[in-house]
Amino acid sequence: MSSATSIAPSTGRSDALAKDRTSSEPTATDPALVKRAVKAAALGNAMEWFDFGVYGYLTATLGHVFFPSASSTAQVLSTLGTFAAAFLVRPLGGAFFGPLGDRIGRQRVLAITMIMMSAGTFAIGLIPSHGAIGIWAPVLLIVARMVQGFSAGGEYGGACTFIAEYAPDKRRGFFGSFLELGTNAGYVAGAALATVLTTTMASDDLYSWGWRIPFLIAGPIGLVGLYVRMKLEETPAFQKLADEAEAKEKSFPKPKLKEMFVGNAKPMFLCIALVLVFNVTDYMLLSYMPTFLSEELNYDATHGTLILIGVMLLMMVVQLPMGLANDRFGHRWVIGIGCAGFLALSVPAILLIQQGSTWAIALGLAALGLLLVSFTSSMPSTLPALFDTKVRYGSLAVSFNLSVSIFGGTTPLVVASLIAATGNLMIPAYYMMAAAVIGAVAVWRMKESAGKPLPGSPPAV
């Protein structure tokens, strides 16, 4: 390895050298290499969420293109249903890519997921409209979304693991917070591009070809991201396991799904609960709120998007300081504040948003956004620390994607359906409060991991 780590190259390693390394010997990481690793992981996350952002902000347009014969409400629900379809296969992607990442390495798998995500997004931009090929248009849309979902099953868990295993223990919260900084950057870029298209293009042009532009952009962006990830080296924690196996003249053990569950029931349940509160609130704010403002409150879609872009920029400003707060005060403290905040402020925030004035909507969304930073700044460093190095990627990917699929990705569809059935516009607040209760229980049950070595790995300095 070319980095200034204490891990020697695996080629030609002797048994004596292997024995010289003890499980308690600190791993010295190269700051420049850490920064490169963080940038590469964040770039992939930004690309993933660029697509989700575009899809969320073009929901009405995509509904018109792929479900033209349905009513306005049915178009929105059908498009959100297609959005949720990608999450059905995410656990399968996690179950496939997670153990693979624990076997062949984090870096290789993250390169594969980058290729698949780019291809799936690019393919959406090439799908003919419903007017051209009929029912096959939404069918192909669902297929492309499932390719995205399958690759996303290995993306976030791998990116979290990659950064956590590179970062020094006492700065894991800070470096981990860059991952969700990439999320917000992707969302802002997607929202901004969607806004430009919907405000500057004639409806006929937007429906015929304009909507394709954001998805086609994913092709070249994906190639850049792939190049960056291919230039990275494997994480010190995984390389240590591979070197030790080679020194003992044994093949690297093939992780099995059974190994991820045996002895890991508690951390996996904790991960599912933490991801639940994280993703329900995340998808509520960043994916569903644009639809809520335009479809339920009849608020101008462009103004609503601009307000949400401002909120996301505010979140980006606060993200890194909150990452530092994780390192200083601990993950339990930061996540606990977020759960308490959503319990206390979800109802006032949604009531403010329902007032309809620009300042009230901005204030309500800003309150939810700042509370969400408690999760975005802490989860990338908290979740990997729940699992041992040998099964970290797999256990995290499976539990993360199960929770996202069941609770997170379905949030826009479930909330929209509940509002359509009951007419109660406070459903978003109640949904977030219920998630906050579950998150609070998980925080109470979890151990503090900030500043401590990852399980199964030596201290990283």
N, C-alpha and C positions, 0 to 999 in steps of 0.2 A: 504494500500500500504506500502511496506517496505522502500520506498525511503524517503529521507528527503525533501519531497515537502510539501507545505502548504495545500495540499488537503488531507482531512481526509478520512478514509475508508468509503465506501458507506454504509456498513452494520450498521444499528442502527442510522443513521444520523438523527438529530432532526431538526425541522423547525428553532429553534433558532440558531443552528450552521449554517444553510444555510443562514439565514439572516445576520449573522456576516461577511460572505464573500461578498464583493462588487466587482463590475466589474472592479474597479480601483485598488484593492488590488494586489500587486505583487505576483507572483508565484515563490517561491524559489526552484530551481531545484538542484538535487543531481548530482555533477560533475561525480561521478562514474557511475550513472545510465545513464547520457547523453552519456558517452563514450560507454557503452554497447549497447545503442539504435543505435548509429551511426554505430558501427561495424556490428550489425545485418542487418541494412538496406543496408549497403555497400556490405556485403557478398552476399545478394540476387541479387543486381545489377551486381556484378562481375560474378555470375553464369549465369545470363541472357546474358551478353555480351561475356562470354566465348563461348557460343553456336553461337552467331552471328559472333564472330571472326573465329571460326572453319569453319563455313559455308562459310564465305567470302574467306578464304584462301584455302579451298578445292573445290572451285567452279568448276574448270576444272575436278577434280577427280569425283565429284558428277555428273557432266554432263555426263561423260563416263559411270558411273554405272547406272544411271536412264534414260538416253536418248542416248543409244549407237548408234542408227541408224541415228541420226542427224549429220549434219556437225559440225565442231568445233565451228563456230560462233553460230549456232543454239543451240548447247549444252549449251554454256555460257548463251545465252539469255533465254533458257528454265529454267536453274537453277536459274538465277536471277529472272525470273518470279515467280518461286516457292518461292523464298526468299520474294518477294513482296506480295505474297498471304497471308502470315501471317498478314500483316498490314491491310488487308481488314476487319478482324474481331476485330482488336484492339479497334475501337470505341464501338463495342458491349460489349467487355470486360470492357471498361471504364464505359459504361452506366450501367452495371450490378454490378461490384465490387465497383465503386465509391459511389453510394448511400448506398450500403451495409456497406461500411466502415464508412459512416456518421451515420449509424444506430446502428450497433453492435460493432463498434470500429475498429481502424486502425490495431491493433496487430493481431486480429483474421483473418482479410481479408488477411494480408500479409503472414500469415502462409498458407492459402489456395492457394494463387498464387504461393508460393514456391513449394507446392506439385504438382500443375499442370504443372509448368515450367519444373520441374525435370522429370515428367512422359513423357511429350511431347518430351523432348530431348532424354531421354533414349529409347523411342519407335523408334526414327529414326535409332538408332544403331541396331535395331532388324529387320528392314524391309528387306525382300529378294530383290535381285537385279532384274533388268529388265529381265535378262536372265533366271531367275527362275520362275517369275510369270507374266512376260509381262507388260501390261499397268497398272496392279494393283500396281506396284512398285511406279511409280510417283504419282498415286492416293493416296496411303497410305502416301507418303512423304508430300503431300499437307495437308492431314488430320492432321498429326502430327504437321506440321507447324502452322495450324490453332489453335490447342490446345495451342501451345506456344504463338501465337498471342493473343488469348483470355485471357490467364493468364497475359501476359505482359500488357494488357489493364488496369489492376489494380495494377501492380507492381510499375512502376516508380512514378505515381502520389501518391500512398500510401507511398512509401519510402520517397519522398520529404516532404509530409505532416508530416510523423512520425518524421523525423529529425527536421524540422522547429518548430514543436510544443514542442519538448523536449529542443531545444537549447535556451540559454539566448539570448535576443534580440540583444545585442551588439556583440555577437559572432556567429550569425546565418550564416553569410557568410563563416566563417572558418569551422564550423561543417558541413554545407551543402556541402562544396567542397569535403568532404570525399566520398560522394555518387559517384561522377564521377571519383574519384580516384579508386573506385572499378570497374567502367567501364573499365578504362585503364588497370587495373590489370587483369581483365577477358580477355580483348582483347590480351594482351601480352601473357598470358598463352595459349590462343587458337591458336594464331599465332605461338608461339614457338613449341607447340606440333605438329601442322600441318606441320611445316617446318621439324621437326625431322622425321616425318613419310614419307614425300615425298622425303627426301634426303637419308634415310637409307634403305628404303624398295624397293624391286623390284616392277616394275609396276604391274605385275600379282598379287602379294601378296597385294599390296595397293588397287587394284580394287576389290579383292575378299573378304578381311576381314580387312585390315589395317585401312581403312577409318572409320570403326565402333568404334574404340577405343575411340576417343574423346567424342563421344556421349554417350557411355556406362558409361564413368566416371561420367557423370552428376547424375547418380543414387545415389551413396554414398555421393557425394558432396551435393546433395539436402537434404539428410537425416540429415547431419550435420547442414546445414542452417536452416532446420525446427526445430531442437532441440534448436538452439540458439534463434530463434524467439519465440518459445513457452515459453521460460524462461523469456521473457520481460514482463513488465507491460504496461498498457495503457498510452497514452500520457496525461500529466496534463490538456491540453486544452480540450480534449474530455471527460476526467473523470469529469471535473468541470461541463460540461453540463449534464452528466448522473447523478451526485450527486444532482444537482439542480432540475432535473426532479423528482428524487426519493423523495427529501425533500418536494416537493409540492404534493407528492402522485399521480403523473401522470406518465403514461408510456412515455418512451423516444419517441419523435416525429419521425415518419417515413418520412425521406426525400423523396420528389418526384422529378421526372425529371423536372417538371414545375418550382419548387423552384430554381433549379440550373440556369435556364435561366432568370426568372423574376428578373429584377433589376441587372442582372449580364452580360448584353450584352457587355458593354465596357470592363470589365476585361477579358471576354472570348475571345473577338476579339484580345485584346492585347496578351493574352496567345498564341493564335493560331499563331500570327505574330512572337512572340519571339521564339516559338518552331520551326517555319519554318526555320528561319535563323540558329538556333542552330542545327537542325537535318539535313538540307541539307548539311551544311558544314561538320558535323560529319560523315554522311554516305558517303559523297564524299571522305573524306580522309581515314577513317578507313575501309570502306567496298568496295568501288569501285576502289581505287587507285591500289591495287594489281592486279586486272583484267586489268586496264588501262595500267599498266606497261608491263604486259606479253602479252596481246592480241593485243593491239594497237601499242605499241612501241617495241615489240619483245625483251623486256629486260628479262634477266634470272630471273625466278620467285623466286628462292631461295634468290638471292642477293637483289631483291626488297623487299621481306618480311623481311629480316634482317635489311635493312635500315629503314623500317617502324617500326619495333620493337624498334630500337634505338630512333626514333622520339617519340614513345609513352612513352618510359622511360624518355625522356627529358620532355615531358608533365607532367608526374607524379611528377617530381622534382619541376616543377613550379606551380603545382596545388594548394598546400596549401598556399604558399605565396600569390597567387592571391586571394585565399579565404579571407586572412587577408586584402588584398587591398580593397575587397568589403566592409568589415566592416569599414575601415578607410575612404575611398573616396566615397563610395556609388555604388550601382548596375548600375545606369544610366551611370556613368563615365566609368566603366569597360566594360559594354556591348557596349557602344558607340565607345570606342576605337577598339573593335573587328570588329564592322560593318565598320568603316572607314578603318581599315586595310585590310579587304577582298575586299573593293572597290578599293583600291590603289594597292594591291599586288597580287591579284589573277592571272592577266595576266602575270606579271613577273615570278611568281612561276611556272605556267604551262609551260611557255617558257623554264625556267631552266630545268624542268623535261624532256622536249622533247629533250634537248641536248644529253641525253643518257649516259653521263659519271656519274660515281658513286658520285662524289662530287656535281655535279649539281643537280642530283636527290635528294640527301640528303639535300642540301640547300633549294631546292624548297619545299620539304615535311616538313622540319623543320619550315619554315616560316608559312606554313598553320597550322601546329600543334600548334605553339605558339599563333597564332591568335585564334585558336579554344579554347584554355584555357580561353580566355576572357568569353566564353559562358559556358564552363563546370564548371568553378569556381563560376559562379553567378546564373545560372538558378535554381539549387536546392533550393536556398534561396529566389530568386526573385519570382518565380511562385506561391508558396503557399501564399505569402503575397498579392496576388491579390484578394483573396477570404475570405469571412467570415468563421469562424470556423464551423458553422452549416452545411455549404454546401461545405467546402473546398475540401475534398477528391473527391466528386462527380463532382463538377465543373471543378476542375483541371484535373481529369482523362478523362472526356469527351472531353474538349477542347484540351488537350495535344494529345490525341490519334487521334482525327480528323485531326490535323495538321500533326502528324507523318505519318498517313496512306496515306493522300493525297499527301504530299510533301516530307517527309523524307524517308520513306521506299521505295518509288518508284524511288528515285534518281539514284541508280545504273542502274536500267532497262531503265529509260527514257534517261539518258545520253548515255548509250551504244547504244540504238536504234537511237538516234539523230546522233551519230558519224557514225553508220553504214549507215544511210540514206544520210548524207551530206559529210562524209569524213573529216569533220572539227575537228581537234584535240584540238581546243580551246574551245569547248563546255563546258568542266568542269569549266573553268574560268568564262565564261559568266553566267553560271548557278549560281555559287556562288555569283557573283556580283549582280545579280537580287535579290537573297535572302537577301543580305546585305542591299539593298535599303529598302526592306520591314521591316527588323529589325530596321533600323535607324528611320523609321517613328514611329514604336512602342515605341522605346526609347524616342522619342520626346514627345509622348503622355502619357507615364506612369508617375506615381508619385514615388518619392524616398521612399523606404521602409526600407533601411538599418538602423539598430539600433533602429527601432520603434517597438512597440507591433504589433502582428498580428491582423488583423481586427476581432473583436468579442471576443478577448481574453485579459486578463489583462496583464500588463508588466511581462516579465519573466527575472529573475535576477539570 
